[in-house]
Amino acid sequence: MKIRGKLLILLLAIALVPLIAGGIIQRRVTSHLGRRLSAERREILEGHARATLGHVLERYSSIVQRDKRMIELSVEVQAREVEERLASPPPARRALRYANDFDEGVDLPDDVRLSQMHADEAGPMLVGYDDQAYFVVATADEADISDDMMRLSAMPQLYRSLRQAIPYGMKWQYTSLAVGLHTTYPSHGGYPSDYDPRVRNWYIEARDAGELTWVSITDVTTGVATLTAAQPVYGPDGEFAGVTAIDVPASGVLHGLMPPVQWRDVAVAMFVGIGEEGTEYARQAGIIAEARQIGQHRDWRKPVELSMLTSDDPEELALLIADAQEGRSGVRRMGYLGQDALWAYSSVVEKEGGFALVILPYETIMAPAREGQQHVRASIAEGLQIMGACMFIVAALVAVTAARASRAVTRPILALTEAAEELAGGNYDARTAVRCCDEIGELAAIFNDMGPKLLEREKMKRSLALAMEVQQHLLPMGPPELDGFDIAGKSIYCDETGGDYYDFIDLMDLGPGKLGIAVGDVTGHGIGAALLMASARAVLRSHAGRMGGDLAGLFQTLNHHLVRDSGDARFMTLFYGILDSSDRSLRWTSGGHDPAIWLRQATGEFEELPNLDIPLGIEEGRSFEPGGPVTLEAGDIVVIGTDGIWEAANAAGEMFGKDRLRSVIADHADEPARYIHATVVDAVTAFLDGEPQEDDITLVVIEAV
C-alpha cells in the first residue's frame, strides 16, 4: 500500500473514530438527561397546578361565603321592610309600572335599557332600575289589592341600596303576596299570562319552612337556571302574607372561580351541592352551576333536574365528596369523561352548603413537559444528522488532503474564501473545515463562530421587529367616534417595543355613548415593559365592561394581577376615565399617573385632573378612589400624557416641561384634536434638536365640540 493510501486511512481513523464515539456517547447522555428532566418537570408542573388550583379555590371560598351571607342578609332586610310596609297605612296614590307595559312597549320610561345579565333566548332584555314592575295574577282582583300595591310602592329604594353591595350576585329582587300580587326589581316584562308565583317551588318551600330557604329554579322570564334565596313574610296579625326573594344568576354563583388564563379554555369550573341524608341522592353531588352552561335556556314549567357529578373512578369521587362534607379541601387525580384529570375542590360553604370544583385535564398540565421531551428528541435527531454530515465532510477533506498534499497551504485559504462568500450571500450555516494548528487554523475557528452569532443577531432583530408589530396592533388603529367629542391618541416608542400604553374601550354594555380612555406607563421600556403592558391591557379590556362604572373595583382587580405578574421589579402608572357623551361628563381614577391637563374654554385657565393613588403593581390589596365627575363644556380640552413628553431633555440637559406643553395646547386650542396632538409631538422633536428620544411618548387629546 502506498504512503498516500496509508496516510488517508490514518487520517480517516484519527478524524472519524472520535466523531463516531462522541456521537454515540452524546446520544445516550442526552437521551438519559432528557428523560430525567422530563420526569422532574412533570413533577414540578403537577405540584404547581395543585398549588395554583388550591389557591383559586381558597380565594373563591372566601368570596362565595361572603356573597352568600350578603344575599341572605339582603333577603332578611327585604322581608323586614315588606312586613313593616304591610303593617303601615297605604301611602298616597301614584302611577305604577306594570310588567305588561314592557311586553306592549307602551310609554317606557327613560331608565329602561337592555341588560345582558337579564338575557332571554331573544337576547338582552329591557329592564328599568328606577322602579319595580307589578304583575297581578289572573285570578286576583286589582281593586282588592290596590292598598297593598301602594304599600309596596317604595320598595325600589331598598332594592337599589341592597343591589349596590353585590350587583353581580342579584339578578331579580321580588316580593309575591298571597293575595296574588307580584312585584319585581329591576322592572321588566316577559311574564306568561297564566303565571302564578304562589305555585312556584321557591314560594311553597319558603312558606312551608317558615324560614329562609335556597332553591334551584328556572327563571320564568329568561328561561335560565338560577339559585333563589326566599324568605316568608307575615302580616300584622302574624299570618303568612307572602314571600320575598332574590335570584342569584349562575354567573354570580361562580363569581371569582376563575382558573388561570392558560387553562381557562379547557378547565371545567362548577359549583355542586350534596344530596341530603335519607334521600336517593345522599352522598351524591348535583351540579348547581357550571361555567360552560351559563346562559342555557330551559322550560320554566318543568322542575329543575340537576345533572349529577360523575367520574371514571366512582370510589375516588366518593372520597372527594366525603372530604368536602368534612370540611377538607384538596386536589385528587381521577378520570373525567375518559380523560385523566386533576380535580381541585373546596370544603362545603357553611353548613349544608355546596362546594366549588375545578377539573383540569392532566394532559393540559403536562403539555410543557411533553413539548420539552419532543424538543429533546428532535435535538438528538438533528445532532445525528449533523454528525453524519460532519463525518462525510471530514472524510472528503481527508481524502483530498492526502491526495493533494502539495496544496496543504493554499487549500485552507481557498476553503475560507468559499465559506466567506457563502456567509456574505446570507448562508449563516457556512463553515470551513480547515484543521490547521497555525494562525490560519485560529482564523478558521473565529470564522466558524461568526455564522451562529450573526444568525442569532439576525433572529433577534426579526424578533424585535415582530414584537414591535404585535405591540402596535395592541394599540388603537384609529381615533374613536363619540358624539360631542373629537379624540386623538398615539404612542411613539424610543425602542422597538415600549411600556407606554393607551386605549379606547367601547363601553356599550354600560349604555350608549360611553367610552373608556386609558393612558399608562410601565417602568422602563423594551420587551419586559411591553409584556407587562400587554398583560395590563388584557386585564383592563376583559374587566372594563363587566365591572361597569366601578372604577375603584376595576383598579383593585388590575392591581392584583400586576402585583402577581410584575414581581418587585416593575410597576405601572395608569389614568383611566369613562367619557359619557350623554351628559359630557368624565369620571376617572389614577394610579400614580401624572395629572391630566384640562384647559377650560370659558376661563382660558388650566386645571388638573389629579392623581388619586400610588402606581399599580406595588401593594397587594390596595384600595383606589375614583375622581369626578367633571363636565366638559364645548371648547374644553383634556390632555393625558406620559412623562416622555415633559421630561424630554435637549443637549443642554434642559427638560421640555409642562409649561411648554400648556403653551402649545393654548396656542392651538381652536384646532382639531389630531392637529393638537401632532403639534405637541413636533414641538418635543424640535426641542430635542437631534438628541435621541430617551423615553416613550404617549399622548391622548380629548376636545369637547
C-alpha positions in Angstrom: 0.0 0.0 0.0 1.3 3.4 -0.9 2.0 6.1 1.6 -0.8 8.2 0.2 -3.3 5.3 1.0 -1.8 4.7 4.5 -2.0 8.4 5.2 -5.5 8.5 4.0 -6.5 5.6 6.3 -4.7 7.1 9.3 -6.2 10.5 8.8 -9.7 9.0 8.4 -9.2 6.9 11.6 -8.0 9.9 13.5 -10.8 12.1 12.3 -13.8 9.8 12.2 -13.4 7.5 15.3 -13.7 10.3 17.8 -16.7 11.7 16.0 -18.5 8.3 16.0 -17.6 7.6 19.6 -18.5 11.1 20.7 -21.8 11.0 18.8 -22.8 7.7 20.5 -21.9 8.9 23.9 -23.7 12.2 23.4 -26.8 10.5 22.2 -27.0 8.3 25.2 -26.2 11.1 27.7 -28.7 13.4 26.0 -31.5 10.8 26.0 -30.9 10.0 29.7 -30.8 13.6 30.6 -34.0 14.4 28.6 -35.9 11.6 30.3 -34.8 12.7 33.7 -35.6 16.4 33.1 -39.0 15.4 31.7 -39.8 13.4 34.8 -38.7 16.2 37.1 -40.6 18.8 35.1 -43.8 16.7 35.2 -43.5 16.5 39.0 -42.9 20.3 39.2 -45.8 21.1 36.8 -48.2 18.9 38.7 -47.2 20.4 42.0 -47.6 23.9 40.6 -51.0 23.0 39.2 -52.1 21.6 42.5 -50.9 24.7 44.4 -52.5 27.1 41.8 -55.9 25.4 41.8 -55.8 25.3 45.6 -55.2 29.0 45.7 -58.0 29.7 43.3 -60.5 27.6 45.3 -59.3 29.1 48.6 -59.9 32.6 47.3 -63.3 31.6 45.8 -64.4 30.0 49.1 -63.9 33.3 50.9 -65.8 35.2 48.1 -68.7 32.8 47.9 -69.1 32.6 51.7 -69.1 36.4 51.9 -71.6 36.7 49.0 -73.9 34.0 50.5 -74.1 35.9 53.8 -74.7 39.1 52.0 -77.6 37.6 49.9 -79.2 36.1 52.9 -78.9 39.3 54.9 -80.4 41.2 52.0 -83.4 38.8 51.8 -83.9 39.2 55.6 -83.8 43.0 55.2 -86.3 42.8 52.4 -88.6 40.7 54.5 -88.5 43.1 57.4 -89.2 46.0 55.1 -92.1 44.3 53.5 -93.6 43.4 56.8 -93.3 47.0 58.1 -95.0 48.3 55.0 -97.8 45.8 55.1 -98.4 46.9 58.7 -98.5 50.6 57.7 -101.3 52.6 56.1 -101.1 52.8 52.3 -99.4 56.0 51.0 -100.9 58.4 48.5 -101.8 57.0 45.1 -99.2 57.3 42.3 -98.7 55.9 38.9 -97.4 52.4 38.9 -95.3 50.5 36.4 -96.7 47.1 35.1 -94.9 44.2 33.6 -97.3 44.2 30.7 -96.0 47.7 29.7 -92.7 46.2 28.7 -94.4 43.5 26.6 -96.5 46.1 24.8 -93.7 48.6 24.6 -96.1 51.4 25.8 -94.7 54.6 27.3 -91.5 53.0 28.5 -89.6 55.4 30.9 -86.1 56.8 30.2 -84.4 54.5 32.7 -85.2 51.4 30.7 -82.2 49.8 28.9 -81.0 46.5 27.6 -79.3 44.3 30.1 -77.0 41.4 29.2 -77.4 39.9 32.7 -81.1 39.6 32.1 -80.9 38.0 28.6 -83.5 35.5 27.3 -83.4 33.4 24.1 -84.1 36.6 22.0 -81.2 38.5 23.6 -80.7 41.1 26.3 -84.0 42.1 28.0 -85.3 45.6 28.6 -85.1 46.4 32.3 -85.6 49.6 34.4 -83.6 50.3 37.6 -85.6 53.3 38.8 -88.8 51.4 39.7 -90.3 48.0 40.2 -92.8 46.3 37.9 -96.2 45.0 39.1 -97.8 41.7 38.0 -101.3 40.8 39.1 -102.3 37.1 39.0 -105.2 36.5 36.6 -107.4 35.2 39.4 -106.8 38.3 41.6 -108.9 41.5 41.6 -106.7 44.5 41.4 -109.2 46.6 43.2 -108.9 44.3 46.3 -105.1 44.5 46.4 -104.7 48.2 45.5 -103.8 49.2 49.0 -101.0 46.5 49.1 -99.8 47.7 45.8 -99.3 51.2 47.2 -97.8 49.9 50.4 -95.0 48.2 48.4 -94.5 51.1 46.0 -91.5 52.4 47.9 -89.6 49.1 47.9 -87.3 50.0 44.9 -85.3 52.4 47.1 -84.4 49.5 49.3 -83.8 47.1 46.4 -81.3 49.6 44.8 -79.4 50.1 48.0 -79.1 46.3 48.6 -78.0 45.7 45.0 -75.1 48.1 45.2 -73.3 45.8 47.7 -73.2 42.8 45.2 -74.5 43.8 41.8 -73.2 40.7 40.0 -75.0 38.4 42.5 -78.5 39.8 42.2 -80.5 39.1 39.1 -84.0 39.8 40.3 -85.4 41.0 43.7 -89.1 40.4 44.1 -92.0 40.0 46.5 -95.1 37.9 46.0 -98.1 38.3 48.3 -100.7 35.6 49.0 -103.4 37.9 47.6 -102.0 37.4 44.1 -99.7 40.5 43.8 -96.1 40.1 42.5 -93.6 42.9 42.3 -90.1 42.6 40.7 -87.0 44.7 40.5 -85.5 45.8 38.2 -88.7 46.3 36.4 -89.3 44.1 33.3 -91.8 42.1 31.4 -92.0 38.7 29.9 -94.4 37.0 32.4 -96.8 34.5 30.8 -100.5 35.4 31.2 -101.2 32.3 33.3 -98.2 32.8 35.6 -98.9 32.4 39.3 -95.9 32.8 41.7 -97.8 31.1 44.5 -97.5 27.7 42.9 -93.7 28.0 42.3 -91.5 25.8 44.4 -89.5 28.8 45.8 -92.7 30.2 47.2 -94.1 26.9 48.5 -90.8 25.8 50.1 -90.2 29.2 51.9 -93.9 29.2 53.1 -93.7 25.7 54.4 -90.3 26.0 56.0 -91.2 29.3 57.7 -87.6 30.5 57.3 -85.1 31.5 54.6 -84.5 28.7 52.0 -82.3 28.2 48.9 -84.0 26.7 45.9 -82.7 26.0 42.3 -85.3 27.2 39.8 -85.7 28.1 36.1 -86.3 31.9 35.7 -89.8 32.3 34.3 -88.9 35.4 32.2 -85.5 34.4 30.8 -85.6 30.6 31.0 -82.2 30.4 32.6 -81.3 28.4 35.7 -80.9 30.5 38.8 -80.4 30.0 42.5 -83.1 31.6 44.7 -82.9 32.7 48.3 -86.5 33.1 49.6 -88.0 34.1 52.9 -91.6 34.2 54.1 -93.2 37.5 55.3 -96.0 37.8 57.7 -98.8 40.4 58.1 -99.6 42.5 61.2 -101.8 39.7 62.5 -98.9 37.2 62.3 -100.4 35.3 59.5 -98.5 34.3 56.4 -98.6 37.1 53.9 -96.2 36.1 51.1 -92.6 35.5 50.1 -89.7 37.9 49.3 -86.7 36.6 47.3 -83.5 37.3 45.4 -82.5 35.4 42.3 -78.7 34.7 42.0 -77.5 34.1 38.4 -75.2 31.2 37.6 -72.5 33.8 36.8 -73.0 35.2 40.3 -72.6 31.8 41.9 -69.3 31.2 40.0 -68.1 34.7 40.5 -64.4 34.6 41.5 -63.9 30.9 40.4 -61.5 31.8 37.6 -58.7 29.4 36.7 -55.5 30.9 35.3 -55.7 32.2 31.7 -53.7 29.4 30.2 -56.2 26.8 31.5 -59.4 28.8 31.2 -60.5 27.3 27.8 -60.1 23.6 28.9 -60.8 23.8 32.7 -64.3 22.9 33.9 -65.5 25.1 36.8 -68.7 24.3 38.7 -70.5 24.6 42.0 -72.1 21.4 43.2 -74.5 20.6 46.0 -74.5 17.4 48.1 -77.7 15.4 48.4 -79.3 15.2 51.9 -79.1 12.1 54.0 -82.2 9.9 53.7 -82.8 10.7 50.1 -81.9 8.8 46.9 -79.2 11.4 46.2 -77.5 11.1 49.6 -73.7 11.5 49.3 -74.1 12.3 45.7 -73.2 15.7 44.1 -75.5 17.6 41.8 -74.2 20.4 39.6 -75.9 23.6 40.6 -73.9 25.9 38.3 -71.3 25.2 35.6 -69.4 27.8 33.7 -70.0 26.1 30.3 -73.8 26.0 30.9 -74.3 29.7 31.8 -77.0 31.2 29.6 -78.6 27.9 28.5 -82.4 28.2 28.3 -84.9 25.8 29.7 -88.7 25.3 30.1 -89.6 27.1 33.3 -92.7 25.0 33.7 -90.6 21.8 34.2 -89.0 21.1 37.5 -85.2 21.7 37.7 -83.3 18.5 37.4 -79.7 18.8 38.4 -77.1 16.9 36.5 -75.2 14.5 38.7 -71.4 14.8 39.0 -69.8 11.6 37.7 -66.3 10.3 37.3 -64.5 7.4 35.7 -63.4 6.5 39.2 -66.6 6.4 41.5 -64.6 5.4 44.6 -62.3 8.3 44.3 -65.2 10.6 43.7 -66.9 9.3 46.8 -63.8 10.2 48.8 -63.7 13.6 47.3 -67.4 14.3 48.4 -66.6 12.9 51.9 -63.6 15.3 52.1 -65.8 18.3 51.2 -68.5 17.3 53.6 -66.0 17.0 56.5 -64.6 20.5 55.7 -61.4 19.4 53.9 -60.4 20.9 50.6 -57.8 19.3 48.3 -56.8 18.0 44.8 -57.4 14.5 43.5 -56.4 12.8 40.3 -59.0 10.7 38.5 -60.7 10.3 35.2 -63.3 12.7 33.8 -65.2 11.9 30.5 -62.5 9.4 29.5 -59.6 11.8 30.3 -57.1 11.8 33.2 -57.6 15.0 35.2 -56.9 16.8 38.4 -60.0 17.6 40.5 -59.5 20.5 42.8 -62.3 21.0 45.3 -63.1 23.3 48.3 -64.8 22.4 51.5 -68.6 22.9 51.8 -69.7 26.5 52.0 -71.1 26.7 55.6 -73.5 24.0 56.9 -75.5 22.1 54.4 -73.9 24.2 51.6 -72.3 23.1 48.3 -68.7 23.2 47.3 -66.7 24.5 44.3 -64.9 22.2 41.9 -62.4 22.8 39.1 -61.5 19.9 36.7 -58.3 20.3 34.6 -57.2 17.7 32.0 -53.9 16.2 33.1 -52.5 16.4 29.5 -53.0 20.2 29.6 -50.9 20.5 32.7 -48.2 18.2 31.2 -48.1 19.9 27.8 -44.9 21.9 28.5 -43.2 18.7 29.7 -44.4 16.8 26.6 -43.2 19.6 24.3 -39.8 19.6 26.1 -39.4 15.9 25.6 -40.3 16.2 21.9 -37.7 19.0 21.7 -35.0 16.7 23.2 -35.8 14.0 20.7 -35.7 16.5 17.8 -32.4 17.8 19.1 -31.0 14.2 19.2 -32.2 13.6 15.6 -30.7 16.9 14.4 -27.4 16.0 16.2 -27.2 12.7 14.4 -27.9 14.4 11.1 -25.2 17.0 11.8 -22.8 14.3 12.9 -23.4 12.3 9.7 -22.9 15.4 7.6 -19.7 16.2 9.5 -18.4 12.7 9.0 -19.0 12.9 5.3 -17.3 16.3 5.1 -14.3 15.1 7.2 -13.9 12.0 5.0 -13.9 14.1 1.9 -11.5 16.6 3.3 -9.1 13.9 4.5 -9.2 12.2 1.1 -8.5 15.5 -0.7 -5.7 16.4 1.8 -3.9 13.0 1.3 -4.3 13.2 -2.5 -3.1 16.7 -2.8 -0.6 17.2 0.0 1.1 19.8 -2.1 -1.8 22.1 -1.7 -1.7 22.0 2.1 -1.1 25.7 2.4 -3.3 27.1 -0.3 -6.3 24.8 0.3 -7.2 26.2 3.8 -7.2 29.7 2.3 -9.4 28.7 -0.6 -11.8 27.0 1.8 -12.0 30.1 4.0 -12.7 32.2 0.9 -15.5 29.9 -0.3 -17.1 29.9 3.2 -16.8 33.7 3.4 -18.6 34.0 0.1 -21.5 31.8 1.4 -21.7 33.9 4.5 -21.8 37.1 2.5 -24.6 35.6 0.5 -26.7 35.1 3.6 -25.9 31.5 4.4 -25.3 31.7 8.2 -24.6 27.9 8.3 -21.5 28.5 6.2 -18.5 26.8 7.9 -14.9 26.0 6.9 -13.4 22.6 7.6 -9.8 23.9 8.0 -7.9 21.8 10.6 -4.6 23.8 10.8 -2.8 24.4 14.1 -1.3 27.7 12.9 -2.6 31.2 12.5 -4.9 30.0 9.6 -6.5 27.5 11.9 -7.2 30.2 14.5 -8.7 32.4 11.8 -10.9 29.5 10.7 -12.1 28.8 14.2 -13.1 32.5 14.6 -14.8 32.4 11.2 -16.8 29.3 12.2 -18.1 31.2 15.3 -19.2 34.1 13.2 -22.1 32.4 11.4 -24.1 31.4 14.5 -23.5 34.8 16.1 -24.7 36.6 13.0 -27.7 34.3 12.7 -28.5 34.9 16.4 -28.3 38.6 15.8 -30.5 38.4 12.7 -33.1 36.4 14.6 -33.0 38.9 17.5 -33.6 41.7 15.0 -36.5 39.9 13.4 -38.0 39.1 16.8 -37.8 42.7 17.9 -39.4 43.8 14.6 -42.2 41.2 15.1 -42.7 42.3 18.7 -42.9 45.9 17.6 -45.5 45.0 15.0 -47.5 42.9 17.6 -47.4 45.7 20.1 -48.5 48.3 17.6 -51.5 46.1 16.8 -52.4 46.2 20.5 -52.8 49.9 20.3 -55.9 51.5 18.8 -55.9 51.6 15.0 -57.6 55.0 14.9 -59.4 57.5 16.9 -62.9 56.6 18.3 -66.1 58.3 17.3 -68.1 59.8 20.2 -70.9 62.3 19.8 -69.8 65.7 21.1 -66.1 64.9 21.3 -63.0 65.0 19.0 -60.4 62.5 20.2 -56.8 61.7 19.1 -54.1 59.5 20.5 -50.7 57.9 19.7 -47.7 56.2 21.2 -44.1 56.8 20.0 -41.6 54.3 21.4 -37.9 55.0 21.8 -37.0 51.3 21.2 -38.7 48.7 19.0 -41.0 48.0 21.9 -42.0 50.0 24.9 -44.0 50.2 28.1 -46.3 53.1 27.3 -50.0 52.3 26.6 -53.2 54.0 25.6 -56.5 52.5 24.7 -60.1 53.4 23.7 -62.6 50.9 25.1 -66.2 50.8 23.8 -68.4 50.5 26.9 -71.7 49.8 25.2 -72.6 47.4 28.0 -72.8 50.4 30.3 -75.1 52.2 27.9 -74.8 54.1 24.6 -72.3 57.0 24.4 -69.8 55.7 26.9 -66.1 55.3 26.2 -63.2 54.1 28.4 -59.9 56.0 27.9 -56.7 54.6 29.3 -53.2 56.0 29.4 -50.4 54.1 31.2 -46.7 53.9 31.6 -44.8 50.8 32.7 -41.4 51.4 34.3 -38.6 51.1 31.8 -39.0 50.2 28.2 -38.2 47.3 25.9 -39.5 43.7 25.9 -40.2 43.4 29.6 -42.2 46.6 29.7 -44.1 45.6 26.6 -45.1 42.3 28.1 -46.4 43.9 31.3 -48.2 46.5 29.2 -49.9 43.7 27.2 -50.9 41.9 30.4 -52.4 45.1 31.8 -54.2 45.8 28.6 -55.8 42.3 28.6 -57.0 42.6 32.2 -58.3 46.1 31.7 -60.2 45.2 28.5 -61.6 42.0 30.0 -62.9 43.7 33.1 -63.8 47.3 32.0 -67.2 46.4 30.5 -68.1 43.7 33.1 -67.3 45.9 36.1 -69.3 48.8 34.7 -68.6 52.1 36.3 -66.9 50.7 39.4 -63.5 52.4 38.7 -62.2 51.6 42.2 -63.0 47.9 41.8 -61.6 47.8 38.3 -58.3 49.3 39.6 -58.2 46.8 42.5 -58.6 43.9 40.1 -55.9 45.3 37.8 -53.6 46.0 40.7 -54.0 42.4 41.9 -53.0 41.0 38.5 -50.0 43.3 38.2 -48.7 42.6 41.7 -48.8 38.9 40.8 -47.3 39.3 37.3 -44.7 42.0 37.7 -42.9 41.0 40.9 -40.9 43.6 42.6 -39.0 44.9 39.6 -41.8 46.8 37.7 -44.9 48.8 38.3 -47.3 50.8 36.2 -48.9 54.2 36.4 -52.4 54.4 34.8 -55.0 57.0 34.2 -58.4 55.5 33.3 -61.6 57.5 32.7 -65.1 57.0 31.4 -66.3 59.6 29.0 -70.1 59.9 28.7 -71.5 61.8 25.7 -75.0 61.9 27.2 -74.0 64.5 29.9 -70.5 65.3 28.6 -69.0 64.1 31.9 -65.7 62.5 32.7 -65.1 60.2 35.6 -61.6 58.8 36.3 -59.2 57.3 38.7 -55.5 57.4 38.5 -52.8 55.2 40.0 -49.6 57.2 40.2 -50.1 58.8 36.8 -49.3 62.5 36.3 -52.4 64.6 36.4 -54.3 65.1 33.2 -54.2 68.7 31.9 -57.7 70.4 31.5 -57.9 73.7 29.5 -61.3 75.3 30.2 -62.6 77.3 27.3 -64.8 79.5 29.5 -61.9 80.9 31.6 -58.9 80.1 29.4 -57.3 78.7 32.6 -55.6 75.3 33.0 -56.8 72.9 35.7 -55.7 69.4 36.5 -57.5 66.1 37.0 -55.3 64.9 39.9 -53.6 61.6 40.5 -55.5 59.8 43.3 -53.2 57.0 44.4 -49.9 55.1 44.1 -48.9 53.2 41.0 -50.4 49.8 40.2 -48.4 46.6 40.9 -46.7 47.8 44.1 -49.0 46.9 47.0 -51.4 44.0 47.1 -54.9 44.8 48.4 -54.6 48.5 47.8 -57.9 50.4 47.6 -58.3 53.1 44.9 -60.6 56.0 44.9 -62.4 57.5 41.8 -62.4 61.1 40.8 -65.1 63.3 39.2 -67.3 63.5 37.5 -66.4 66.8 35.8 -68.5 68.3 33.0 -66.6 69.3 29.8 -68.1 72.3 28.0 -67.7 73.0 24.3 -64.1 74.0 23.6 -62.7 72.3 26.7 -59.5 70.3 26.1 -58.2 67.4 28.2 -54.7 66.2 27.6 -53.4 62.9 29.1 -49.8 62.1 28.5 -46.7 60.2 29.8 -43.5 61.7 31.3 -41.7 61.1 28.0 -43.1 64.4 26.9 -42.3 66.9 29.7 -39.1 65.0 30.7 -37.6 65.0 27.2 -34.2 66.7 27.6 -32.1 68.5 25.0 -28.3 68.6 24.7 -28.0 71.2 27.5 -29.9 68.9 29.9 -33.0 71.2 29.9 -36.3 69.4 30.1 -39.3 70.2 27.8 -41.5 70.7 30.9 -45.3 71.1 31.4 -45.2 74.9 30.9 -44.2 74.4 27.3 -46.8 71.7 26.9 -49.6 74.0 28.2 -48.3 76.8 26.0 -48.6 74.6 22.9 -52.1 73.5 23.9 -53.3 77.0 24.5 -51.8 78.3 21.2 -53.7 75.7 19.2 -56.9 75.3 21.3 -59.0 76.1 18.3 -57.6 73.3 16.2 -58.8 69.7 15.9 -57.6 67.1 18.4 -55.3 65.4 15.9 -53.7 68.7 15.0 -53.0 69.5 18.7 -51.6 66.0 19.1 -49.3 66.4 16.1 -48.2 69.9 17.2 -47.2 68.7 20.6 -45.1 65.8 19.2 -43.5 68.2 16.7 -42.7 70.7 19.5 -41.0 68.0 21.5 -39.0 66.8 18.5 -37.9 70.3 17.7 -36.9 70.9 21.3 -34.7 67.7 21.3 -32.8 69.2 18.3 -31.4 66.0 17.1 -30.9 64.4 20.6 -32.2 60.8 20.8 -35.6 60.1 22.3 -34.8 58.6 25.7 -38.3 57.6 26.8 -41.6 56.5 25.2 -44.0 59.3 24.3 -47.8 58.8 24.6 -50.5 61.5 24.3 -54.3 61.4 24.2 -56.2 64.6 23.4 -59.9 65.0 24.2 -61.7 68.0 22.8 -65.3 68.8 23.5 -67.0 70.2 20.4 
